[in-house]
Amino acid sequence: MLGIGSRRNNLKVLIIHNKYKSVNIGGEDVVYKNEKKLLRKALGDDNIFFYEVSNDNLNKLRLIYEIFFSYKHYKKISEIIRINNIDIAHIHNFYPILTPGIFKAASRSRAIVVHTLHNYRLWCISGTFYRDGYGVCELCANKFSLKGIANKCYRKSFSQSILSQFSFWFYRVFKLFDSVDYFFVLTNFQKEKVLQLGINEKRIILKPNSVNTMHNIESQKQGYIYVGRLEESKGIFQVLDVWQNLDKKFVLTIVGVGDLEESLRLKYNQTNIIFKGRCSKKDTLNRISKSKYLIQSSLLYETFGLTIIEAMSFGVPVIGFDIGTRSDFIYNKVNGFLSPIGNLKLTIEKSFEYDKYASLSSNAILKSKEFENNYIIKKQIEIYRNFLKR
């Protein structure tokens, strides 16, 4: 399929995404929306097509059999590619409505197929390689294992885990992921991880996400901020347990919601821990910009670090656990602090009146510019064009 022959000078791209429920908008939805806008601006509306579905419209009964292979979406995507002479079919999230059948649809319609690995769902039905009460978990990677079902790894539901696990076994048996020509990974850590998991290096392309880094920098910053879901995998317990034993001058603002919110508010009810709940994107960024540090305490292998880059773009250094992708962004004592989980209290205390804070802040801004919208989208288009040359 890669020997497609002559191509037009203008590049036509179809961007495909299965959106999450509107109440649970996450990083993948944000990245998809941002890339779509930037590509249309760079290449023109006539050259960028998009196909999206939303879990808001999910029919649970129909999904039971359509989750294995959706002929409806297979047919629609095939038609879009053929009618519009699409060069690149770039898929973000495909699960659960679209299914990997769309990879085969794009391939058979003679488009080059690209898939951004926003998570690890090809090997783990939770997509995170993390299990509550256990920690980092790769028991099901490249195996026909029942562990994901037994541990209710998909949305903490036994029935949904059965359906999810069997659907991914189906995708593997029928080699639906073989129709993907190239996988976009977001960090060097993720690249090494998917190499270990068996993807051929020639199919792996490092292409990070991008953010808007053009901000006015606040000169007066104070306090610490945590932004994220309130769940075990995000390390919120480790952070709050430390904060209970810090002087009251250490003030932590928590932006985010989750099943644990009510219990956390009750357990950690003290004046220097402020729960803000759900905030708008604008309000969240405003709060980050005025904070002295962002806390990134996730215990799992995040595929990127969107909040890290957003914070750094405001000159806000990040304190993160030294896990997974964190070291791709945070350089210890250069633009923030990398901390072993057990040393978080000492790291927070050291950060409070750190004598080289101005340098941390300046270096954080410099690091963020590596992910600036226009720079990354230009790089992405260049990668697309190189695919066509091959």
Backbone hydrogen bonds, N-H to C=O, Kabsch-Sander energy under -0.5 kcal/mol:
donor,donor_aa,acceptor,acceptor_aa,energy
4,I,2,L,-1.7
13,V,11,L,-0.5
13,V,47,N,-2.6
14,L,88,I,-3.1
15,I,13,V,-0.6
15,I,49,F,-3.0
16,I,90,H,-2.7
17,H,51,Y,-2.1
18,N,93,N,-1.7
19,K,17,H,-0.8
19,K,53,V,-3.3
24,N,21,K,-2.3
25,I,22,S,-0.8
30,V,26,G,-1.9
31,V,27,G,-2.7
32,Y,28,E,-2.5
33,K,29,D,-2.3
34,N,30,V,-2.3
35,E,31,V,-3.0
36,K,32,Y,-2.4
37,K,33,K,-1.9
38,L,34,N,-2.4
39,L,35,E,-2.8
40,R,36,K,-2.0
41,K,37,K,-1.8
42,A,38,L,-2.1
43,L,39,L,-3.0
44,G,40,R,-1.7
47,N,44,G,-1.6
48,I,44,G,-0.6
48,I,45,D,-0.6
49,F,13,V,-3.1
49,F,47,N,-0.5
51,Y,15,I,-2.7
53,V,17,H,-1.7
55,N,19,K,-1.9
57,N,54,S,-1.7
58,L,55,N,-1.3
60,K,58,L,-0.7
63,L,59,N,-2.4
64,I,60,K,-1.0
64,I,61,L,-0.5
65,Y,62,R,-1.1
66,E,62,R,-2.1
67,I,63,L,-2.2
68,F,65,Y,-0.8
69,F,65,Y,-0.6
70,S,98,L,-0.5
71,Y,69,F,-1.0
74,Y,70,S,-2.0
75,K,71,Y,-2.7
76,K,72,K,-2.0
77,I,73,H,-2.4
78,S,74,Y,-2.0
79,E,75,K,-2.1
80,I,76,K,-2.2
81,I,77,I,-2.3
82,R,78,S,-2.2
83,I,79,E,-2.8
84,N,80,I,-1.9
85,N,81,I,-0.6
85,N,82,R,-0.6
86,I,81,I,-2.0
87,D,12,K,-2.1
88,I,12,K,-2.0
89,A,112,I,-3.0
90,H,14,L,-3.1
90,H,88,I,-0.7
91,I,89,A,-0.7
91,I,114,V,-3.3
92,H,16,I,-3.0
99,T,94,F,-2.6
102,I,99,T,-1.7
103,F,100,P,-1.3
104,K,100,P,-1.1
105,A,101,G,-2.1
106,A,102,I,-2.3
107,S,103,F,-2.4
108,R,104,K,-2.8
109,S,105,A,-1.1
110,R,107,S,-1.8
111,A,106,A,-2.2
112,I,87,D,-2.9
114,V,89,A,-2.8
114,V,112,I,-0.5
115,H,182,Y,-2.2
116,T,91,I,-2.2
117,L,115,H,-0.5
117,L,184,F,-2.7
118,H,116,T,-1.5
120,Y,127,G,-2.6
123,W,120,Y,-1.9
124,C,120,Y,-1.4
127,G,124,C,-1.3
131,R,135,G,-2.3
134,Y,131,R,-2.2
135,G,131,R,-3.0
137,C,129,F,-2.1
141,A,138,E,-1.0
143,K,140,C,-2.0
145,S,143,K,-1.5
149,I,146,L,-0.5
150,A,146,L,-2.7
151,N,147,K,-2.4
152,K,149,I,-1.7
153,C,148,G,-2.7
155,R,153,C,-0.9
156,K,152,K,-0.7
157,S,154,Y,-1.8
161,S,157,S,-1.9
162,I,158,F,-2.0
163,L,159,S,-2.0
164,S,160,Q,-2.5
165,Q,161,S,-2.8
166,F,162,I,-2.5
167,S,163,L,-2.0
168,F,164,S,-2.0
169,W,165,Q,-1.9
170,F,166,F,-2.0
171,Y,167,S,-2.1
172,R,168,F,-2.0
173,V,169,W,-2.8
174,F,170,F,-2.3
175,K,172,R,-1.4
176,L,171,Y,-2.3
178,D,175,K,-1.1
179,S,176,L,-1.1
180,V,177,F,-1.5
181,D,113,V,-1.5
181,D,179,S,-0.5
182,Y,113,V,-2.0
183,F,203,R,-3.9
184,F,115,H,-2.1
184,F,182,Y,-0.5
185,V,183,F,-0.5
185,V,205,I,-2.7
191,K,187,T,-2.0
192,E,188,N,-2.3
193,K,189,F,-2.1
194,V,190,Q,-2.7
195,L,191,K,-1.7
196,Q,192,E,-1.9
197,L,193,K,-1.4
198,G,195,L,-1.4
199,I,194,V,-2.2
203,R,200,N,-2.1
204,I,201,E,-1.4
205,I,183,F,-2.9
205,I,203,R,-0.5
207,K,185,V,-2.9
207,K,205,I,-0.8
211,V,371,F,-2.6
213,T,211,V,-0.6
215,H,213,T,-1.4
218,E,216,N,-0.5
221,K,219,S,-0.7
222,Q,290,K,-2.4
224,Y,251,V,-2.8
225,I,293,Y,-1.8
226,Y,253,T,-2.8
227,V,295,I,-0.6
228,G,255,V,-2.3
230,L,257,V,-2.0
231,E,229,R,-1.4
234,K,231,E,-1.6
235,G,232,E,-2.2
236,I,231,E,-0.9
239,V,235,G,-1.9
240,L,236,I,-2.5
241,D,237,F,-2.6
242,V,238,Q,-1.5
243,W,239,V,-2.3
244,Q,240,L,-1.7
245,N,242,V,-1.5
246,L,243,W,-1.4
250,F,247,D,-2.0
251,V,249,K,-1.0
252,L,250,F,-0.5
252,L,272,N,-3.1
253,T,224,Y,-2.6
254,I,274,I,-3.2
255,V,226,Y,-3.1
255,V,253,T,-0.6
256,G,254,I,-0.6
256,G,277,G,-1.7
260,L,230,L,-1.2
261,E,258,G,-1.6
264,L,260,L,-2.7
265,R,261,E,-2.4
266,L,262,E,-1.7
267,K,263,S,-2.5
268,Y,264,L,-2.8
269,N,266,L,-0.7
270,Q,268,Y,-1.3
273,I,270,Q,-1.7
274,I,252,L,-3.1
275,F,273,I,-0.6
276,K,254,I,-3.1
276,K,274,I,-0.6
277,G,254,I,-0.6
284,T,280,S,-2.8
285,L,281,K,-2.5
286,N,282,K,-2.0
287,R,283,D,-2.3
288,I,284,T,-2.5
289,S,285,L,-2.5
290,K,286,N,-1.0
291,S,288,I,-1.7
292,K,223,G,-2.3
293,Y,223,G,-1.4
294,L,317,P,-2.0
295,I,225,I,-3.0
296,Q,294,L,-0.6
296,Q,319,I,-3.1
297,S,295,I,-0.6
299,L,233,S,-3.2
300,L,233,S,-0.6
301,Y,128,T,-0.8
302,E,300,L,-1.7
309,I,305,G,-2.2
310,E,306,L,-2.4
311,A,307,T,-2.5
312,M,308,I,-2.5
313,S,309,I,-2.1
314,F,310,E,-0.6
314,F,311,A,-1.4
315,G,312,M,-2.0
316,V,311,A,-2.1
318,V,335,N,-0.9
319,I,294,L,-3.1
320,G,318,V,-0.6
320,G,337,F,-2.5
321,F,296,Q,-1.6
322,D,339,S,-1.8
323,I,321,F,-2.5
325,T,302,E,-0.5
326,R,323,I,-1.8
327,S,324,G,-0.8
328,D,325,T,-2.4
329,F,325,T,-0.6
329,F,326,R,-1.5
330,I,326,R,-3.2
331,Y,329,F,-0.6
332,N,330,I,-0.6
333,K,336,G,-2.8
334,V,331,Y,-2.7
335,N,331,Y,-1.9
336,G,331,Y,-0.8
337,F,318,V,-2.2
339,S,320,G,-2.8
339,S,337,F,-0.5
343,N,340,P,-1.7
344,L,341,I,-1.2
347,T,343,N,-2.3
348,I,344,L,-2.7
349,E,345,K,-2.4
350,K,346,L,-2.2
351,S,347,T,-1.8
352,F,348,I,-1.1
353,E,349,E,-0.5
354,Y,351,S,-1.4
357,Y,354,Y,-1.5
360,L,356,K,-2.0
361,S,357,Y,-2.7
362,S,358,A,-2.2
363,N,359,S,-2.6
364,A,360,L,-2.0
365,I,361,S,-1.8
366,L,362,S,-2.0
367,K,363,N,-2.3
368,S,364,A,-2.1
369,K,365,I,-1.4
370,E,367,K,-1.5
371,F,368,S,-2.1
372,E,369,K,-1.2
373,N,211,V,-1.6
376,I,372,E,-2.5
377,I,373,N,-2.6
378,K,374,N,-1.6
379,K,375,Y,-1.8
380,Q,376,I,-2.5
381,I,377,I,-2.2
382,E,378,K,-1.9
383,I,379,K,-2.1
384,Y,380,Q,-2.4
385,R,381,I,-2.4
386,N,382,E,-2.0
387,F,383,I,-1.9
388,L,384,Y,-1.6
389,K,385,R,-1.8
390,R,386,N,-1.5
